Amino acid sequence: TTYTNTYFNLGLMFRSKIYKGLYSTSGVQFSLPLSADFAVPGGTVDNKENIANDVSLVIGLGQQFGRIGIEGRWDSGLKGIEEVPIGGSVKRNRAFTFIGILGF
């Protein structure tokens, strides 16, 4: 089954310089569901009412080259995002994000 969840994310991140433009990013992210559905034969089923808000820990590593930079982040949800029947597995948000940076 293919699940599609769309969230609005609000993050509180801290950046720590490591060495010559290399830095780490860490913080917490709050995610509010905008839409959720899953594919079934013949169409899709709206599942937004079954999806909960999420709180995640975020850890990232980046490199700044003057005004240009790149960063990768790992996002790991702390809460189950969907109600699960007894004996089922808990679904949690997990994401790897790649970010390009251009400073003005």
C-alpha positions, 0 to 999 in steps of 0.5 A, a space after each residue: 500500500 502506498 501512503 502519502 502524508 503531507 505535513 506543515 513543519 515548524 522547526 527550532 534549529 541550532 547550528 554549531 560550527 565544527 571546522 572550516 565551514 563545516 557545521 552541525 544542525 540539531 533541534 526539534 521539529 513540530 509537524 501538522 498534517 495537511 493531508 493523508 491518503 493511501 492507494 487502494 484498487 480503483 482510487 485513494 482513501 482519505 486518511 487525514 482524520 487518522 493522522 496525528 501531529 508529530 514532534 521530531 528530533 532533527 540532526 544535520 551536517 552541512 558545509 558552507 562555501 562562502 555564500 553557497 552551501 549544502 546540508 543533509 538532515 535526518 528527521 526522526 519522529 518521536 510519536 506514533 502518527 497513526 492509530 494502530 490496531 492491537 498487535 499492529 506496528 506503530 508508524 513514525 515519521 522518518 525522513 532524510 532531507 537534502 538542502 541547497 543554501 544560497 545566501 544573499 
